[in-house]
Amino acid sequence: MNVPLPDCWGRMLLCLAFFVVAGCQVSANIDGKPCPCASGFVCVNNQCFSESNLQDRDASTPVGRDGGVVPGSLTFVDRTPEHFMAGTFDRTEWSGDSVRLVAGEREGTFTSRVFDALQEVEWTTFEWSPRAPYGKPLPNDGGQETGYTNDAVDMADNVLLVHFDSNQGVEPGATLPDGSGTGNDVTVGGSDDLTFAPGPVKQGAKSTTNNYVFARAGESFQFDTGDYTWALWVRTTQSCESFETNDSNRVHMGIEDRGEPPSSRTHLWLGCRQKCNGTAPGGQAAVLSFSPQNSTSGGVSCSTNIVNDDVWHQITYTKTGHDNATVRLYFDGALESTESVSFSPPFRVNGNEEFAIGAFSGGAFSADAEFDEAAVFLRALSDEEAGALYRRGALHLSFQIRLCDDADCANNPPFVGPDGTENSVFDDSAGSLSLDTITQITGLRGRYIQYRATLQTATDSASPEFDEVSFTAP
């Protein structure tokens, strides 16, 4: 029996046959047909385009229905698995809720799909959402980071923070700023200029056995009987043997009250020890805490890994309690030593004494090494906080963008950073406390745009991750 089709179905069949869209619920590809448009299609410049071809513009910023784009309203976003799977993975993967490195890889890239504005526009902003503050300096002025999914740092009770971010040598007697907000600027000691080179976080300082930096002890370094944390990045190939003693050690951070007789000195240092508790091969990170020196009131803690292997390592040392103290030593974010130590006298020193980085007080036991992000807290950081100090310098995430002549980017223009060159990148290295990666871009006018993310890690245990990227035009 022949049953007449409802009028709507008859009209849809006619629409499919002749690609006519007025008033029909059509799913066929009709991009480019004159307006008015069917449901599911949008009118741009008097032409109909499927909403899927508008590359997931933000719902709060619609394309205008008058044949043009509403000024300042067009946003293109990668945020779902389907969005990212339309891109290209090179030693990277979609892990279920973010882009990250494939396990075991130390560097990889993700190249996005090409975003098509359907007309030439002025691209105005580029933004991404990293999971953590990768490659970002520790916050100044005791600040607390917000907005990150992982590894936000709270700098409460920070009394010394030296970033070592400079591009010029600093002569003996010059000062470097303390970022803690407590005014403990450091002075270059010794006879050699302090020079700088790339570090795990921006720049790092290159120290020799003829220089170091120091802050005057004051009240910030009168650790007394309280908890505290010392932390820094170090890279060295130097043997831990020294000329000063047969114990064989080099100091990376330390303080000693040299005005007191040895029998009652406070003697604290973090560094490298050639014969760490008699173990071989030597060269482990180590911390020595004594008060008074050469007594049973103190002890030695050593890492299981060596520190002088020409690789950047992050070393953190915490003390909790005093009469019945716990000393913890972290190596690249992992807890490697926990010692129970009894200290009797408080840790006090002459107020004019030197709290030194790159040597002991007065330049003794000096290190030939590179240093970065040296910090002191008057509290003991937790295991998670110590790990976060490492991961922010060990993991790096950066982006570059490019305009293309066509939807396939067949002309293969170079990816560039914020200064328009291939040598620059967009990253999260600004000093702000919050996750604020939105970047104003200028001079980029075109129809097709694409981004590439570069992910890097210094460890097999963690990868940088991101989960949303967007462009806005015009």
Backbone hydrogen bonds, N-H to C=O, Kabsch-Sander energy under -0.5 kcal/mol:
donor,donor_aa,acceptor,acceptor_aa,energy
3,V,1,M,-0.7
10,G,6,P,-2.2
11,R,7,D,-2.4
12,M,8,C,-2.2
13,L,9,W,-2.2
14,L,10,G,-1.8
15,C,11,R,-2.2
16,L,12,M,-2.8
17,A,13,L,-2.1
18,F,14,L,-2.1
19,F,15,C,-1.6
20,V,15,C,-1.1
24,C,21,V,-1.8
26,V,24,C,-1.2
30,I,28,A,-0.9
32,G,48,C,-3.1
33,K,30,I,-2.0
35,C,46,N,-1.0
41,F,38,A,-1.8
42,V,49,F,-3.2
44,V,42,V,-0.6
44,V,47,Q,-3.0
45,N,67,G,-2.1
47,Q,44,V,-1.1
48,C,33,K,-3.3
49,F,42,V,-2.2
51,E,40,G,-2.1
53,N,50,S,-1.1
54,L,51,E,-1.4
55,Q,52,S,-1.2
56,D,51,E,-0.6
58,D,75,T,-0.6
61,T,58,D,-2.2
64,G,68,G,-0.5
67,G,43,C,-0.5
67,G,64,G,-0.5
73,S,70,V,-1.7
74,L,473,A,-1.9
75,T,73,S,-0.7
76,F,471,F,-2.8
77,V,55,Q,-0.8
77,V,56,D,-0.7
78,D,469,V,-3.0
79,R,77,V,-0.6
84,F,80,T,-2.2
85,M,81,P,-2.8
86,A,82,E,-0.7
86,A,83,H,-0.9
87,G,84,F,-2.0
88,T,111,T,-3.3
90,D,109,T,-2.5
93,E,100,R,-2.6
95,S,93,E,-0.7
95,S,98,S,-3.2
99,V,466,F,-2.8
100,R,93,E,-2.3
102,V,91,R,-2.2
105,E,102,V,-2.3
108,G,455,L,-2.1
109,T,90,D,-2.1
110,F,453,A,-2.2
111,T,88,T,-2.7
112,S,110,F,-0.5
112,S,451,Y,-2.6
115,F,113,R,-0.6
115,F,449,I,-3.1
117,A,115,F,-0.5
117,A,447,R,-2.4
121,V,446,G,-1.9
123,W,121,V,-0.7
123,W,444,L,-2.7
124,T,472,T,-2.9
125,T,472,T,-1.3
126,F,439,T,-2.1
127,E,470,S,-2.2
129,S,468,E,-1.9
131,R,465,E,-2.3
134,Y,132,A,-2.0
135,G,392,R,-3.3
135,G,395,L,-0.6
136,K,133,P,-1.3
141,D,179,G,-3.0
143,G,140,N,-1.6
145,E,153,V,-2.5
146,T,433,L,-1.7
149,T,131,R,-0.6
150,N,131,R,-2.9
155,M,143,G,-2.4
155,M,153,V,-0.6
158,N,155,M,-1.7
159,V,376,V,-2.6
160,L,376,V,-1.3
162,V,374,A,-2.7
163,H,161,L,-0.6
166,S,164,F,-0.9
170,V,194,L,-2.9
173,G,188,V,-2.7
174,A,171,E,-2.2
176,L,186,V,-2.7
179,G,161,L,-3.6
179,G,177,P,-0.6
181,G,178,D,-0.6
185,D,183,G,-1.2
186,V,176,L,-2.0
187,T,214,F,-2.8
188,V,174,A,-2.7
189,G,187,T,-0.6
189,G,212,Y,-3.1
191,S,210,N,-2.4
192,D,210,N,-1.7
194,L,170,V,-3.2
195,T,193,D,-0.5
195,T,206,K,-1.3
197,A,204,G,-2.3
199,G,202,K,-3.3
204,G,197,A,-3.4
205,A,371,F,-2.5
206,K,195,T,-3.5
207,S,205,A,-0.7
207,S,369,A,-3.1
211,N,208,T,-1.5
212,Y,189,G,-1.4
213,V,357,I,-2.2
214,F,187,T,-1.9
215,A,355,F,-2.3
217,A,353,E,-2.7
218,G,351,G,-2.3
221,F,217,A,-1.6
222,Q,219,E,-1.4
223,F,221,F,-1.3
224,D,347,F,-2.8
226,G,223,F,-2.2
228,Y,319,K,-1.7
229,T,377,F,-2.2
230,W,317,Y,-2.6
231,A,375,A,-2.4
232,L,315,I,-2.0
233,W,372,D,-2.8
234,V,313,H,-2.7
235,R,370,E,-2.0
236,T,307,V,-0.6
238,Q,368,D,-0.5
242,S,245,T,-0.5
248,S,245,T,-0.7
250,R,272,C,-2.6
251,V,365,F,-2.7
252,H,270,L,-2.3
253,M,270,L,-1.9
254,G,356,A,-2.2
255,I,268,L,-2.6
257,D,266,T,-1.7
258,R,256,E,-1.3
260,E,257,D,-1.0
264,S,261,P,-2.6
265,R,262,P,-0.9
267,H,290,F,-2.5
268,L,255,I,-2.5
269,W,288,L,-2.3
270,L,253,M,-3.1
271,G,286,A,-3.0
272,C,250,R,-2.8
273,R,284,Q,-2.4
274,Q,248,S,-2.8
275,K,247,D,-0.6
275,K,248,S,-0.6
276,C,274,Q,-0.5
277,N,275,K,-1.1
278,G,275,K,-0.6
279,T,276,C,-1.6
283,G,273,R,-1.7
284,Q,273,R,-1.0
285,A,305,N,-1.0
286,A,271,G,-2.4
287,V,301,S,-2.5
288,L,269,W,-2.4
289,S,299,G,-2.2
290,F,267,H,-2.0
291,S,292,P,-0.8
291,S,297,S,-2.2
293,Q,265,R,-0.8
295,S,292,P,-0.7
298,G,296,T,-1.8
299,G,289,S,-2.2
301,S,287,V,-2.4
303,S,285,A,-2.8
307,V,283,G,-3.1
308,N,283,G,-0.8
309,D,307,V,-0.5
310,D,236,T,-2.5
313,H,234,V,-2.8
315,I,232,L,-2.8
315,I,313,H,-0.6
316,T,330,Y,-1.9
317,Y,230,W,-2.9
318,T,328,R,-2.4
319,K,228,Y,-2.4
320,T,326,T,-2.2
325,A,322,H,-1.0
325,A,341,V,-2.4
326,T,320,T,-2.5
327,V,339,E,-3.0
328,R,318,T,-2.3
328,R,326,T,-0.5
329,L,337,S,-2.2
330,Y,316,T,-3.5
331,F,334,A,-2.8
332,D,314,Q,-3.0
333,G,314,Q,-0.5
334,A,331,F,-1.6
336,E,329,L,-2.8
337,S,329,L,-1.3
339,E,327,V,-2.8
341,V,325,A,-2.4
341,V,339,E,-0.6
343,F,322,H,-2.4
343,F,341,V,-0.6
344,S,291,S,-0.8
347,F,224,D,-2.6
348,R,346,P,-1.3
353,E,350,N,-2.3
355,F,215,A,-3.1
355,F,353,E,-0.5
356,A,254,G,-2.7
356,A,354,E,-0.8
357,I,213,V,-2.9
358,G,252,H,-1.8
360,F,364,A,-3.2
363,G,360,F,-2.4
364,A,361,S,-0.8
366,S,363,G,-0.6
367,A,358,G,-2.6
369,A,207,S,-0.9
369,A,367,A,-0.8
370,E,235,R,-2.7
371,F,205,A,-2.5
372,D,233,W,-1.5
373,E,163,H,-0.6
374,A,162,V,-1.9
375,A,231,A,-3.1
376,V,160,L,-2.1
377,F,229,T,-2.5
378,L,157,D,-2.9
381,L,379,R,-0.6
386,A,382,S,-2.5
387,G,383,D,-2.2
388,A,384,E,-2.1
389,L,385,E,-1.9
390,Y,386,A,-1.3
391,R,387,G,-2.6
392,R,388,A,-2.0
393,G,390,Y,-1.3
394,A,390,Y,-1.9
395,L,391,R,-2.0
396,H,456,Q,-2.5
398,S,454,T,-2.0
399,F,426,F,-2.3
400,Q,452,R,-1.9
401,I,416,V,-2.5
402,R,450,Q,-2.2
404,C,448,Y,-1.8
409,C,406,D,-1.5
412,N,409,C,-2.0
416,V,401,I,-2.7
417,G,421,T,-2.4
420,G,417,G,-2.0
424,S,421,T,-1.1
426,F,399,F,-2.9
427,D,425,V,-0.5
435,L,146,T,-1.1
436,D,434,S,-1.0
439,T,126,F,-2.9
441,I,124,T,-2.9
444,L,123,W,-0.5
445,R,443,G,-0.8
446,G,121,V,-2.3
448,Y,404,C,-0.8
449,I,115,F,-2.0
450,Q,402,R,-2.0
452,R,400,Q,-2.7
453,A,110,F,-3.2
454,T,398,S,-2.9
455,L,108,G,-2.8
456,Q,396,H,-2.5
457,T,106,R,-2.4
458,A,394,A,-1.3
462,A,459,T,-0.5
466,F,99,V,-1.3
467,D,129,S,-1.6
469,V,78,D,-1.9
470,S,127,E,-2.7
471,F,76,F,-2.3
472,T,125,T,-1.8
473,A,74,L,-3.1
